[in-house]
Amino acid sequence: MSSERIDAESKVSGNQANIPARIRRELDIDDGDQLRWHIEDDGSVRIQIIQQQTGTFAEFDGYEGETDTNVTTDHDAWGVE
């Protein structure tokens, strides 16, 4: 990719900038996605797109309890009193 190529431009308003529609479509950026900004040593900017996770377990980070578990014996017993 050439660093001289200009794909689209936008203006900053206050502390916000719009992402041109063509760029959003090309990179599949949607509402709720996050942009992670990196300033490189040469002064260029790299942007990482973090896609929003959706679904039933989108916010689930896994089991962080103090009790060790064994999936082969404990799987069906979880939640049973």
HUJO-V172120 format. One record per residue. N is the residue number from 0. NEAR is the number of other C-alpha atoms within 12 Angstrom. D_FIRST is the distance of its C-alpha to the first C-alpha in Angstrom with 1 decimal. Layout:
n=N near=NEAR d_first=D_FIRST
n=N near=NEAR d_first=D_FIRST
This chain:
n=0 near=6 d_first=0.0
n=1 near=6 d_first=3.8
n=2 near=9 d_first=6.4
n=3 near=7 d_first=8.8
n=4 near=8 d_first=7.9
n=5 near=10 d_first=10.8
n=6 near=16 d_first=11.1
n=7 near=14 d_first=14.6
n=8 near=14 d_first=17.1
n=9 near=15 d_first=20.2
n=10 near=12 d_first=23.2
n=11 near=11 d_first=24.8
n=12 near=8 d_first=28.4
n=13 near=7 d_first=30.5
n=14 near=7 d_first=28.5
n=15 near=9 d_first=26.4
n=16 near=11 d_first=23.3
n=17 near=16 d_first=22.5
n=18 near=23 d_first=19.4
n=19 near=18 d_first=18.9
n=20 near=16 d_first=20.1
n=21 near=15 d_first=17.1
n=22 near=18 d_first=14.9
n=23 near=18 d_first=17.9
n=24 near=12 d_first=18.3
n=25 near=13 d_first=14.7
n=26 near=18 d_first=14.9
n=27 near=19 d_first=18.6
n=28 near=22 d_first=19.8
n=29 near=19 d_first=23.6
n=30 near=16 d_first=26.6
n=31 near=13 d_first=27.5
n=32 near=17 d_first=24.0
n=33 near=16 d_first=23.3
n=34 near=20 d_first=20.3
n=35 near=13 d_first=20.2
n=36 near=13 d_first=18.9
n=37 near=14 d_first=18.0
n=38 near=12 d_first=18.1
n=39 near=10 d_first=16.4
n=40 near=8 d_first=18.5
n=41 near=8 d_first=16.5
n=42 near=8 d_first=17.1
n=43 near=12 d_first=13.8
n=44 near=14 d_first=14.3
n=45 near=15 d_first=13.1
n=46 near=16 d_first=14.8
n=47 near=15 d_first=16.3
n=48 near=20 d_first=17.9
n=49 near=17 d_first=21.4
n=50 near=17 d_first=22.8
n=51 near=16 d_first=26.5
n=52 near=16 d_first=28.8
n=53 near=12 d_first=31.6
n=54 near=8 d_first=34.8
n=55 near=7 d_first=38.0
n=56 near=9 d_first=36.7
n=57 near=11 d_first=33.7
n=58 near=10 d_first=35.4
n=59 near=11 d_first=37.1
n=60 near=9 d_first=36.3
n=61 near=8 d_first=38.7
n=62 near=11 d_first=42.2
n=63 near=9 d_first=42.7
n=64 near=8 d_first=46.5
n=65 near=6 d_first=48.7
n=66 near=8 d_first=50.3
n=67 near=10 d_first=49.0
n=68 near=15 d_first=48.6
n=69 near=11 d_first=48.9
n=70 near=11 d_first=47.1
n=71 near=9 d_first=49.4
n=72 near=10 d_first=52.5
n=73 near=13 d_first=51.5
n=74 near=11 d_first=49.1
n=75 near=12 d_first=51.8
n=76 near=12 d_first=53.9
n=77 near=13 d_first=51.4
n=78 near=7 d_first=52.8
n=79 near=7 d_first=56.2
n=80 near=5 d_first=59.0
